Amino acid sequence: MTRAVAPALEFRGFGLAHRRPGVEDVLLADVDLTLAEGRFYLFVGASGGGKSSVLRVLAGLVETREPAPRISGELLAWGRSIVGDDLSALQGSVAAILQDEGLLDELSPRENVELALRAAERSRLLAPGLLAQAGLVDPPARTAQLSGGMRKRLAVARALASSPRLLLCDEPTAGLDEDAARRIARLLRDAHEQDPGRTTIVITHDLDAFEGLTDGVLVLDRAARSLRLEAPDHRPDSKTAAAPAPDPVAGEPAPVHGLRRVLLQTAAVFETLVESLRRLPPVEFGQVARTVARFSTEPAPFVALAGAVIGGLATFFALNNNPVEGGFESALLTGTGKVATAVLVPLLSGFFFTARIVAGAAARLGTMKRTNQVAALQMMGVRPADWLLTPLVWGMVIGMPLVTFAGVVAAAVAGAFAAATVSGFSTVGWAHAWFATVDTRDVLVVLVKSALSGYLVAIACYHLGTGPKRSSADVGEAVNRAIVVGTGLVLTVHAVGTFVVYA
C-alpha cells in the first residue's frame, strides 16, 4: 500500500499585496494550493510578477523597516504557519539561495560553508565534503576570486549545510551559459534526491536547463493573481506571460502610509539601540578582534597627522601673536595645552576618525544589504547583530579613544617643537607649562567622550547601512548620511560633555 505524500506547503485562501501610498499592488488573491513534500518544483511567471516576493515570504525575509506586504489567509509549512509572529520554529528547516548568492567575500569558500555548519550545530569537518559535492574540490583561497558558476556552486554547498527540509532558489542559473546552467540544475536535483524529505522550489526563466529534472511547475499568473501547479513538461504561454498586470486596488491613504513608514523607521532606531546592548557580549570573537585591530590602527596615522598640525599651529599662533610680546609665554602654553588636550584635539580626532572609518563601514554594510549577505546570515541562523553590529560597537568604542590618544600625543609633540622653534622652550620647560593644569579628570572626560561618541556612531552606522537598499544610489546615500550623522553625534557629545564638566 502506497503511503500518502504529506504536504510541505499549504496555501489556504492566501493573498499577498505590496502596500503603496494610497494603493495596493495585489500579487495573489485567494490562492488554495497544496505542494507535496519531497518534490522538486520550478516556479515560473512573468518578470516582476511577484515570484521573489513569495520566496522571501516563504524564507521569512520580509523587510521590517517598511510597511510589510499585506498577507491574508494562511500559509503553512508542515502544518505550521510561516507568516505568524513566531518563525523561530522553522529555523534551520528552510534555506534560500538568493539571486545575488549572498556569499561573504571576507571569508574563504570553505569558511562560508563552515559558518553555515556551525550555525546549524553541525561539524565543520563536513565542509570539504559539501564543497566537493557542489563541484568545488579545490576552490580558490578567496571567495572574490570565484567565477559566476563557482559562486552558484558555493551558494548551493552553503545552503545544504543545514540539511534543509525546504530549499528555495531564486534564479540559480541566471547569467550562466547553457552548459553551466545545466550543471547547476543537475547539481540542485542531485542535492534534492539525497534527502527524500526535502522539497525544492526553484524560480527560473531557464526551463531548458531543468528539462527532465522537475516534478511539477508552479505558475504565478500575474493577470489572474493566481498560483497553480502544472505538469513537469508545462511551458508558459507567451500571451499569458506578456499579459499586463492588473491595476492596483485602493489601499490605505498616502498620509497613513507615510506615518506608518515613519513609525517603523523610528521603532527600528530603538530596536537597533536595544539590540546593541543585548548583543554587547561578543559571540563572534574573531570578528570583534579583527574589527578592533583595524579601527585602532588604520585611522591612527591620519588622526595623528591632523593632531600634529593642530597642536603645532595652535602653539605657533599663540606664541607668535603674543600681545605682550614675549610675556606670559608659560601661561599661553598652559592655556593652549589645556584646550588642545581636553577639548580641541579630542573633538577633531573624533571627526577625523568618523570620516576615515564610517564611510568604509557604511559602504560595506550597505553593499552587504543590497547583495543579500545580511539576508544570508539570517537564513543561516547567524544574527546580523552578532556578526556586524557587535564588532562595530566594540571596534569604535575601543578604537576611537585609542586613536584620540594618538592625536593628543602627536599634538603635544608638535606643540613642543613649535614652542622650541618660536620661543626657545626646552622640552622640560614646555612640558611643565603645557601639562600644568591637565589632570586625571581631563583624561577621564576625554575617554568618556570618545567612547560614548564611538558607541553612538557605531549604532548610527549600522542602522543606516543595513536599512533597505534597492540600488547603488541607496548605498551611496546611506554612506553620506552616516558621515553627516556620525560627525553630528561626535560634535554633540563633545559639546555637551565639555559644557557639563567645565562650565
Beta strands, then each sheet from edge to edge (+ up, - down):
strand 1: 7-20
strand 2: 23-36
strand 3: 40-45
strand 4: 70-77
strand 5: 80-81
strand 6: 94-97
strand 7: 166-170
strand 8: 199-203
strand 9: 216-221
strand 10: 226-230
strand 11: 249-250
sheet 1: 5+ 4- 1+ 2- 11+
sheet 2: 6+ 7+ 8+ 3+ 9+ 10-
end
